[in-house]
């Protein structure tokens, strides 16, 4: 099992920045891919960014150029730095860990609220 705990959300003005953190515990060595997702009220959960064990990253078009996903393997922590935040970035942000194998297993954190408003 893998446990994920997010932190760093909050209220920020448009144009501001936030850094989200996701601390992972448990069977970390079995995890191949870490990601951030978000879900706005009334909308489906959507992928924001991914990072592989080797540090290869990928971003949704909506955040590309404004966000950076990174990981500190020594701390078993993944980060999402978000800049130039817009009201449409308002959502609950979830950390995800994916294990590939005979079957794919997803682990989720509890989510952290990000609100972009003046």
N, C-alpha and C positions, 0 to 999 in steps of 0.2 A: 504494500500500500504506500501511497504518497499523500502527504498532507501539504496543502498550500495555504498560505496566509498573506493576503494583500494588505497594503497600507499606502498612505500618501494621498488619498483622495481629499477632496474638499471643494470649497467655493473659490472661484478665481474669476477675475474680470476678463473680458475679451481682450485678446492679445497677450495674456499672461502665460505663465508656464507652471507645470507641475511635474514631479517625478514620482511615479508609482513604483512600489517595490513588491516583490513576490518571494517570500521565503519558503523554501521547500525542505521538507523533512521526510524521512522514511527511505524507501528503496530508490534513491535518486539515480543510482548507476544504471537502472533499467530504463530510464527516460531518454528518448531520442530527440524529442522536439518540445520546446516550450513556446507558449504563445500568449498573447493578450487578445481578448475578445471584449466587445461592449454590447450593451443592450439598452436602447433608449425606450422610454415609455411608449407602449403600443407598437413597438417594432420588434423584429426578430433579432436574435443575437447575431452579431457580425464579427468577422475576423478583423483584427487591427494590425497585428504584426506577429511574425514568427522568428525563432532563432534556433538553429540546430546546435548539436553538441560541439561542432567545430566553429560555431560563430557565424554561420551563413544566415543572413537576414532577408526578410521579405516583408513588404508593407502593402496595406490596402491603399488604393489610389487616393482615398479621401484624407489620409494622414501622411502620405509620402512627402518628404521634404520638410515636414514639421515635427516629426517624431523619430525617436531613436530607441530601438530595443537593444539591450545589452545584457550580459550575464557575468557574474562573478562566481566561477566554479568553486573557489575556495570557501565562499560563504553560502553556496547553494542558493543564490538569489538572482532573480531576473528583474530587470528594471525596464520601465518605459518612460522616457523623457519626452514630454509633450510641450511644444512651444507654439506660439502664435495661436493660442486656443480660440475657438469659435463657439458661439452658442450651440451650434449643431454637434459639438463634441460632448455635450451633456449626456451622460449615460452612467449606468453601473458598469464598471470595468472588472472583468474576470480574468484571473490567471488560469492557464490550462497547461497540463503536462500530458504528453502522449507517449504511450508505450507501444511499440510495434513488436509483433511476434506472430504466434499462431493466430491470434486475434488482436485487434487494436483496442487498447484501453485508454480512456480519457479520465483524468482527474481534474477536479475544479476547486478553486477557492470559493470563498463566500461572497466575494465581490466588494468593491469599494466605489462609493459614489463620487462622481466628478460633475460639478455644476459650474457652467460658464455663464455668468450673468453680471450685468452692471447694476 
